[in-house]
Amino acid sequence: MATFKIEGGRRLCGELHPQGAKNEALQVICACLLTEEPVTIHNVPDIRDVNILIDLLQSLGVSVTRTGAKDYLFCAKNVDADALDCPEIQNKAASLRGSILIIGPLLARFGKGVIARPGGDKIGRRRLDTHFFGFEKLGASFEYNDKKGCFHVSGKPLKGAYMLLDEASVTGTANILLAAVMARGVTTIYNAACEPYIQQLCRMLTRMGAKIGGIGSNLLTVEGMERLGGCEHTLLPDMIEVGSFIGLSAMTGSEITIRNVAYDQLGIIPQSFSRLGIHLERRGDDIHIPPHSEYRIETFIDGSIMTIADAVWPGLTPDLLSIFLVVAVQASGSVLIHQKMFESRLFFVDKLIDMGARIILCDPHRATVIGLGNRQRLKSTVMTSPDIRAGVALLIAALCAEGTSIIHNIEQIDRGYEHIDERLNKIGANISRIETGNPL
C-alpha cells in the first residue's frame, strides 16, 4: 500500500493536459472482442483500472501491442472464451467493475460468457440487473454460481428486441449495445444512457460496421450485423479529470490552463462550477482558471440555498459530486450537495470535518456545506482514500490545507488518475509518493 505526503498551502501555476477518459476506455477496449480484425485505440490513460482490463484481455488470448505512449493495437482473433472459468482470471476480473463489459461482446460473438462478480468502488449499491435484463431480452439466459461467485451467461443466436431499461445505466447501456450489434434483427433500447462515452462507443461500433440510430439520444436503434471489422478510435479527454482540475485550481487560488478539454462534450459541468462562484474562461478548446482570492456560492433567484445534485446526462455526472463538495468547503456561502445515485459516496466528509470543514451530513445522500470563505483555512491531517473520486477530493483538500497531510491507500486514486502526483508537482505542488515500508 502506498501513501501520499502533501505539503499544503502552495499556489500552483501552469498547464495541465487531461488524460483519456477512463469510463470510455473500459467500454471501447472491450469492444475489441467483437472482431478478429485489428483495432487501434489512441489516448489510452495509464491508470490501474485500464491496465488491469488490458491484462485481463491478454489472459483471454487478445494480442495487445503498445504502439505509442498512449496508443494500443488490439487483435482478438484467437480469443478463448472458456478461459474465464480459470480461477486466476476470475480473481483478476473480480478486482475491476468494468470487467462486466466483457460479457456483452463475448455473448455476441461466442454465445456465452463467464464473469466473476465485479468489484470497484465501495460507494453503495451498484446492481447489475440492467445488464442481465437486456441480455434476457435478446434471448440469453444466465445463472449465478454462488459457490464460485461468478455469472454464466449463454444465448445463441441472440435476437433483436424492444426493451425499456429500468434505469439509464451507462455500463448497462454499453453492455447491451455490445451484445445487440451482432444480434439478429433490430434492437430498440429506450431509456438508454446518452453520455458522451456512450456516444463515442456508438461511433466506434459504426466504424466497425454496426448500424446504430439515435446516437446522442435515449432511444437507440441497433440493426444487428453478422460480423464486424477493425477500426481506429481516439478517446475523449476525461471530463471527470477536467472537473477535478477546475476545482483544484479554485480551491488553491491557483492559475491553471487545462488544455484540449473537448469543451463541447462537457455538458453542464462548467455552468455548475460557476454556481459555486468559480470563474473560468473558454479559450478555444482550452479552459483557463484565473487565480481566485475568493469565490461565492450563488443562491437561487428566490434567495434559497443553492443545490448541486447529480442527474442522468445531460445532467451533472455523479462522479463529480465529491469534487463539488470539497470545493464548496472554502467558498463563501452555503450549498446542499445531493448525491442521488449512490448512498455511500458522501461518507468521506468526516475526514473533511476533521480538517475544520463545516459540513452537516443530513443523510446518506445529502450534505450541507457552510463555506469557510477566507476566514479560515483547512488544517492538515492523516486520512485514507475510500474510493477514486473521494480520494482526489481529499487530495485537493490537502493541497489547500495548511501544513502537511498524509493520504493512505492511494491505489484507489491511481485507479482513475494517471500519475497525478507527478503532473501536479510539475506546476508547483509538493506531493511525495511513499511506498509501503518507507518512513514518513
C-alpha positions in Angstrom: 0.0 0.0 0.0 1.3 3.4 -1.0 0.8 6.8 0.6 0.9 10.5 -0.4 2.6 13.1 1.7 1.3 16.5 0.7 2.6 19.9 1.7 -0.4 22.2 1.5 -0.9 25.9 1.1 1.0 26.2 -2.2 -0.3 28.1 -5.2 0.1 26.2 -8.5 0.6 27.7 -11.9 0.9 26.2 -15.3 -0.8 23.9 -17.8 -2.5 20.5 -17.3 -3.4 18.1 -20.0 -6.4 15.8 -19.2 -5.9 12.0 -19.7 -8.1 9.9 -22.0 -11.5 9.2 -20.5 -11.4 6.2 -18.1 -15.0 5.2 -18.5 -14.9 5.4 -22.3 -11.6 3.4 -22.3 -13.2 0.5 -20.4 -16.1 0.3 -23.0 -14.1 0.6 -26.2 -11.4 -1.8 -25.2 -14.0 -4.4 -24.5 -15.5 -3.7 -28.0 -12.3 -5.1 -29.5 -13.6 -8.5 -28.6 -16.3 -8.2 -31.2 -13.9 -8.7 -34.2 -11.0 -10.8 -35.4 -9.5 -7.7 -37.1 -7.1 -5.3 -35.5 -8.4 -2.3 -33.6 -6.3 0.7 -32.8 -7.2 2.9 -29.8 -5.5 6.3 -29.1 -5.2 8.4 -26.0 -5.5 5.4 -23.6 -4.8 6.5 -20.0 -2.1 4.8 -18.0 -4.2 4.0 -14.9 -4.7 0.9 -12.8 -8.3 0.1 -13.9 -7.4 0.3 -17.6 -4.2 -1.6 -17.2 -6.0 -4.4 -15.3 -8.6 -4.7 -18.1 -5.9 -4.9 -20.8 -4.1 -7.6 -18.8 -7.4 -9.4 -18.5 -8.0 -9.4 -22.2 -4.5 -10.7 -22.8 -5.4 -13.6 -20.5 -8.2 -14.4 -22.9 -5.9 -14.5 -25.8 -6.2 -11.0 -27.1 -3.0 -9.8 -28.7 -2.1 -6.3 -27.4 0.7 -4.2 -28.8 1.6 -0.8 -27.4 2.4 1.4 -30.5 2.9 4.7 -28.7 2.9 6.3 -25.3 -0.9 6.3 -25.2 -1.7 4.1 -28.3 -2.6 0.4 -28.4 -3.3 -2.1 -31.1 -5.7 -4.9 -30.1 -6.4 -8.1 -32.1 -8.9 -10.6 -30.7 -8.5 -13.2 -33.4 -7.6 -16.0 -31.0 -9.9 -15.5 -28.1 -10.6 -18.3 -25.7 -13.9 -17.5 -24.1 -13.7 -20.6 -21.8 -10.6 -19.1 -20.2 -12.8 -17.1 -18.0 -13.6 -20.2 -16.0 -10.0 -20.2 -14.7 -9.9 -19.1 -11.0 -6.9 -16.9 -11.6 -8.6 -15.0 -14.3 -11.8 -14.8 -12.3 -9.9 -13.2 -9.4 -8.5 -10.7 -11.8 -11.9 -9.8 -13.2 -13.4 -9.5 -9.7 -11.0 -6.7 -8.9 -12.5 -4.5 -11.6 -16.1 -3.4 -12.0 -15.5 -2.6 -15.7 -14.8 -6.3 -16.3 -18.6 -6.8 -16.6 -18.3 -5.2 -20.0 -16.6 -8.3 -21.3 -19.9 -10.3 -21.2 -21.7 -8.3 -23.9 -19.2 -8.8 -26.8 -18.4 -12.5 -25.8 -22.1 -13.2 -25.8 -22.5 -11.6 -29.2 -19.5 -13.4 -30.8 -19.4 -16.7 -29.0 -22.8 -17.1 -27.5 -21.5 -17.4 -23.9 -19.7 -15.6 -21.2 -18.5 -16.1 -17.7 -17.5 -13.3 -15.3 -16.8 -13.0 -11.6 -18.9 -10.6 -9.6 -17.1 -7.4 -10.4 -15.5 -5.2 -7.7 -14.8 -1.5 -7.9 -15.5 1.4 -5.6 -17.5 0.7 -2.4 -19.9 3.7 -2.9 -23.2 1.9 -2.3 -25.5 -0.5 -4.1 -24.4 -0.9 -7.7 -26.7 -3.6 -9.1 -26.2 -5.4 -12.4 -29.9 -6.1 -13.1 -30.0 -3.7 -16.1 -27.2 -5.7 -17.9 -28.9 -9.0 -17.4 -32.4 -7.7 -18.2 -31.1 -6.5 -21.6 -29.3 -9.9 -22.2 -32.5 -11.8 -21.4 -34.5 -9.6 -23.8 -32.0 -10.5 -26.5 -32.7 -14.2 -25.8 -29.9 -15.1 -23.4 -30.2 -16.9 -20.1 -27.9 -16.6 -17.0 -27.3 -18.1 -13.7 -25.2 -17.1 -10.7 -22.9 -19.6 -9.2 -22.8 -18.6 -5.5 -20.1 -21.0 -4.7 -17.7 -19.6 -7.3 -19.0 -16.1 -7.2 -19.5 -15.8 -10.9 -22.1 -15.3 -13.6 -22.7 -17.8 -16.5 -24.5 -16.3 -19.5 -25.4 -18.1 -22.7 -27.6 -17.4 -25.7 -27.0 -18.2 -29.4 -28.2 -16.8 -31.6 -29.2 -13.5 -30.0 -32.3 -11.9 -31.4 -33.1 -8.2 -31.6 -35.9 -7.0 -29.3 -37.5 -3.9 -27.9 -36.5 -3.0 -24.3 -37.3 -0.2 -21.9 -34.4 -0.1 -19.4 -35.3 0.3 -15.7 -32.5 2.8 -15.3 -30.3 4.8 -17.7 -27.2 2.9 -16.6 -24.1 3.8 -18.6 -22.3 0.5 -18.3 -25.7 -1.3 -18.7 -26.4 0.5 -21.9 -22.8 -0.1 -23.2 -23.0 -3.8 -22.4 -26.4 -4.3 -24.1 -25.1 -2.3 -27.1 -22.0 -4.6 -27.3 -24.3 -7.6 -27.4 -27.0 -6.2 -29.7 -24.7 -5.1 -32.6 -24.4 -8.8 -33.7 -28.0 -10.0 -32.7 -30.3 -11.0 -35.5 -32.8 -8.3 -36.4 -33.4 -4.9 -34.8 -32.9 -4.0 -31.2 -34.6 -0.9 -29.7 -33.2 0.4 -26.4 -35.4 3.0 -24.7 -34.2 5.0 -21.6 -30.6 4.3 -22.8 -27.8 6.4 -21.2 -26.6 9.0 -23.6 -23.4 10.3 -22.0 -20.5 11.3 -24.4 -18.9 7.9 -23.5 -21.9 6.1 -24.9 -21.9 8.3 -28.0 -18.2 7.6 -28.5 -18.8 3.8 -28.2 -21.6 4.0 -30.8 -19.4 5.9 -33.2 -16.6 3.3 -32.8 -19.1 0.5 -33.4 -20.4 2.2 -36.5 -16.8 2.4 -37.9 -16.6 -1.3 -37.2 -19.7 -1.8 -39.4 -22.5 -1.6 -36.9 -25.8 0.2 -37.8 -26.9 2.4 -34.8 -29.6 5.1 -35.0 -30.4 7.7 -32.4 -26.8 8.3 -31.2 -26.9 11.1 -28.5 -30.5 10.4 -27.5 -32.1 8.0 -25.0 -33.6 5.9 -27.8 -31.1 3.8 -29.7 -32.0 1.5 -32.6 -29.5 -1.2 -33.5 -29.6 -3.3 -36.6 -27.6 -6.5 -35.9 -24.7 -7.5 -38.2 -23.2 -10.9 -38.9 -19.7 -9.7 -38.4 -17.8 -6.5 -37.6 -14.4 -5.3 -38.7 -11.5 -3.4 -37.3 -11.2 0.4 -36.8 -9.3 3.2 -35.3 -10.6 5.2 -32.4 -9.5 8.1 -30.2 -10.7 8.6 -26.6 -12.1 11.9 -25.4 -10.4 13.8 -22.6 -11.6 12.7 -19.2 -14.4 15.1 -18.2 -14.1 14.0 -14.5 -10.4 14.9 -14.5 -11.2 18.2 -16.2 -13.7 19.0 -13.4 -11.2 17.9 -10.8 -8.6 20.3 -12.1 -11.2 23.2 -12.2 -12.0 22.5 -8.5 -8.3 22.2 -7.6 -7.4 25.5 -9.2 -10.2 27.5 -7.5 -9.7 25.9 -4.1 -5.9 26.5 -4.0 -6.1 30.0 -5.6 -4.1 28.8 -8.5 -3.9 29.9 -12.1 -4.2 26.9 -14.3 -4.9 26.3 -18.0 -6.4 22.9 -18.9 -5.6 22.1 -22.5 -7.7 20.3 -25.1 -10.7 19.5 -22.9 -13.3 18.8 -25.7 -15.3 21.7 -24.3 -18.5 20.9 -26.2 -18.6 17.5 -24.6 -18.5 18.8 -21.0 -22.2 19.5 -20.8 -23.4 21.3 -17.7 -20.0 20.9 -15.8 -18.6 24.5 -16.5 -22.0 26.1 -15.6 -22.2 24.1 -12.4 -18.8 25.3 -11.3 -19.9 28.9 -12.0 -22.8 28.4 -9.5 -20.1 28.0 -6.8 -18.7 31.4 -7.9 -15.8 29.9 -9.9 -14.8 32.0 -12.9 -13.4 30.1 -15.9 -12.6 31.3 -19.4 -13.0 29.2 -22.5 -10.1 29.8 -24.9 -10.8 27.7 -28.0 -10.8 24.1 -26.7 -8.9 25.1 -23.5 -10.2 26.2 -20.1 -8.3 28.9 -18.2 -9.0 29.4 -14.5 -7.6 32.7 -13.1 -6.4 32.8 -9.5 -9.4 33.2 -7.1 -8.8 35.2 -3.9 -12.4 34.1 -3.1 -15.4 32.6 -4.7 -19.0 33.0 -3.6 -21.8 30.4 -3.9 -24.8 31.7 -5.7 -28.3 31.4 -4.3 -31.5 30.6 -6.3 -33.5 33.6 -7.6 -35.8 33.5 -4.5 -32.8 33.6 -2.2 -32.9 29.9 -1.1 -29.8 27.8 -0.7 -28.1 26.5 -3.8 -28.5 22.8 -4.5 -25.9 20.9 -6.6 -27.3 17.4 -7.5 -26.3 14.6 -9.9 -28.6 13.6 -12.7 -28.8 11.4 -15.7 -26.9 13.0 -18.7 -27.2 15.8 -19.8 -27.4 16.5 -16.0 -24.4 16.6 -13.8 -22.4 13.4 -13.6 -22.3 11.8 -10.1 -18.6 11.2 -10.4 -18.0 15.0 -9.7 -20.2 15.4 -6.6 -17.2 14.7 -4.3 -15.2 17.4 -6.1 -18.1 20.0 -5.8 -18.5 19.1 -2.1 -14.8 19.7 -1.2 -14.5 22.9 -3.3 -17.6 24.3 -1.5 -15.7 24.0 1.8 -13.5 27.1 1.1 -16.3 29.1 -0.7 -18.3 31.9 0.8 -21.9 30.8 1.3 -23.7 27.5 1.7 -24.8 24.7 -0.6 -26.7 21.5 -0.4 -24.9 18.6 -2.2 -27.4 15.9 -3.2 -25.9 12.6 -4.3 -28.9 10.7 -5.6 -27.4 7.7 -7.1 -25.0 6.2 -4.5 -25.7 6.0 -0.8 -22.1 5.7 0.5 -20.4 8.3 -1.7 -20.6 11.1 0.9 -19.2 9.1 3.8 -15.7 10.7 3.4 -17.0 14.0 4.8 -15.8 13.0 8.3 -12.3 13.4 7.1 -13.0 17.0 5.9 -14.7 17.8 9.2 -11.5 16.7 10.9 -9.7 19.3 8.8 -12.0 22.0 10.0 -14.7 21.9 7.3 -18.3 22.9 8.3 -20.4 20.1 6.9 -23.7 18.6 8.1 -24.3 15.1 6.7 -28.1 15.2 6.5 -28.5 11.5 5.4 -26.5 9.1 3.2 -27.4 11.1 0.1 -27.3 14.8 1.2 -24.7 17.1 2.9 -25.0 20.8 3.6 -21.7 22.7 3.3 -21.3 26.0 5.1 -18.3 27.5 3.4 -15.3 28.8 5.4 -14.5 31.6 2.8 -11.3 33.4 3.6 -12.0 33.4 7.4 -10.3 30.0 8.0 -8.1 27.5 6.1 -8.4 23.8 6.4 -5.9 22.0 8.7 -3.6 19.2 7.7 -4.4 15.6 8.9 -3.9 11.9 8.2 -6.6 10.2 6.2 -7.3 7.2 4.0 -8.7 7.3 0.4 -12.0 5.3 0.4 -12.6 5.4 -3.4 -11.3 7.1 -6.6 -13.3 10.3 -6.5 -13.3 10.8 -2.8 -9.6 10.2 -2.9 -9.0 13.0 -5.3 -11.3 15.3 -3.3 -9.2 14.6 -0.2 -6.0 15.3 -2.2 -7.4 18.7 -3.3 -8.3 19.4 0.3 -4.8 18.5 1.4 -3.2 20.8 -1.2 -5.4 23.6 0.1 -4.8 23.0 3.8 -2.1 24.5 6.0 0.7 22.1 6.9 1.5 18.5 5.8 -1.2 15.9 5.2 -1.0 12.2 4.7 -3.3 10.1 2.5 -3.1 6.3 2.7 -4.5 3.8 0.2 -3.7 6.0 -2.8 -4.0 2.9 -5.1 -7.6 4.0 -5.2 -6.6 7.3 -6.7 -4.2 5.5 -9.1 -7.2 3.5 -10.4 -8.6 6.6 -12.1 -5.9 9.4 -12.3 -2.8 9.0 -14.3 0.4 9.8 -12.4 -1.5 12.6 -10.6 1.4 13.4 -8.2 4.0 13.8 -11.0 1.7 16.0 -13.1 0.7 18.3 -10.2 4.3 18.6 -9.0 5.3 20.0 -12.4 3.1 23.0 -11.8 4.2 23.7 -8.2 2.6 21.1 -5.9 4.7 19.2 -3.3 3.4 15.6 -3.3 5.7 12.7 -2.2 4.7 9.1 -3.1 5.8 6.8 -0.3 5.8 3.1 -0.8 4.9 0.6 1.9 7.7 0.2 4.4 9.3 3.6 3.8 9.3 6.1 6.7 7.1 9.1 6.5 
